[in-house]
Amino acid sequence: MKVSRDFGIVVRRAALAAKEVDLSTVMAEFKLRTYFDESNSLISLGPFFGGDAADECLRSLKRLGLTYIDDCFIFDGFVPDWCSFEVF
């Protein structure tokens, strides 16, 4: 699954199910119409343009009951445009 290099957020589907979290409010709050990408076990959100926007989204996810690192994380890196990342 692809992850945005511009402050992408990865969320585990199992965590969403276990904690009965609905991402629709977060998607609406941050004006995300679709996931950046998704797999059977993960959801990729983004890109978030700037660390402040990603941090605010992470705070929203925490308010819904998700735990940073165990359930979701922010991917951030300084890489050239020709470089992409995936998580499994």
Helices and strands as residue ranges (DSSP letters): E 2-3, E 8-12, H 13-18, H 24-29, E 37-38, E 42-45, H 51-63, E 72-75, E 85-86
